[in-house]
Amino acid sequence: MFHWLTFAFYAASAVPVIASLARSEQPRKLPSLALFAIAVACHAVALWQSVVSPEGYRLDFSASLSLVLLTVNFLVLLLTLRHPLQLLLPLLAPAGLLAESAAFYQWGGAADYAKMSPELASHIALSVAAYSLLTIATLQALYLAFQNHQLRHGRLGGISRFLPPLQSMEHLLFWLLALGELLLTASLITGLLFVDDILGQHLLHKTVLSLVAWALYAVLLWGHWRWGWRGSTAVRWTLGAFAALMLAYFGSKLVLEIILDRA
């Protein structure tokens, strides 16, 4: 039941925003946020029913993807209360819907259940929070790139009219990057302390790519603080670091659990 409720409310939450844009009006927060909040709550219940059992917790590709998208949507829901981010909803609603459906149908193979110590749970929670915040930062960077492109080419109409000021978008981007980098640092530290047998669990490449992503984010934040990096420079570094981070986690899971499993 909650799977279908998630489907329905995610789909419905995008409708007010799309309808407002079609009428060339500023999308209102309340209708979409109310529907989106219900969708996120249903997503949480449906995911809990899919991944939790007496045997342990599912940690496979689709369950992990759904958990990250759930966290992303929850954080965007909170951020939209203070920032005009409702234009993200038509992107995040179908993404959350597809991710929850993949977890529900266990796409990618059999579920992998595992017992979890408090230490390992803290590492996973920090990792999911870091990935989620940095995903939102990447979406913010893409909006920033779009707005820069529109300004350079003198196209100030259309959806550009409904975006926040450029300076506000950049400020939110670097705030998200700084907080995400802090959580990523904590995630890496707890992983090195609490995850046993990194080589045996095929986690070496994940660790290396995560460190690469951490270094790229660190250079970007240092460059912004020291030399005032912003605009297209910030966008390029954000996208490069995010690509390394997603390869670290979802790329490795995709190869190990789906591609190699079916080879």
Sequence and secondary structure as in RCSB ss.txt:
>XXXX:A:sequence
MFHWLTFAFYAASAVPVIASLARSEQPRKLPSLALFAIAVACHAVALWQSVVSPEGYRLDFSASLSLVLLTVNFL
VLLLTLRHPLQLLLPLLAPAGLLAESAAFYQWGGAADYAKMSPELASHIALSVAAYSLLTIATLQALYLAFQNHQ
LRHGRLGGISRFLPPLQSMEHLLFWLLALGELLLTASLITGLLFVDDILGQHLLHKTVLSLVAWALYAVLLWGHW
RWGWRGSTAVRWTLGAFAALMLAYFGSKLVLEIILDRA
>XXXX:A:secstr
 HHHHHHHHHHHHHHHHHHHHHTT    HHHHHHHHHHHHHHHHHHHHHHHEETTEEE SHHHHHHHHHHHHHHH
HHHHHTTS  GGGHHHHHHHHHHHHHHHHTTTTSS  EE   HHHHHHHHHHHHHHHHHHHHHHHHHHHHHHHHH
HHTT  SGGGGGS  HHHHHHHHHHHHHHHHHHHHHHHHHHHHH   TTTTT HHHHHHHHHHHHHHHHHHHHHH
HH   HHHHHHHHHHHHHHHHIIIIIHHHIIIIIHHH 
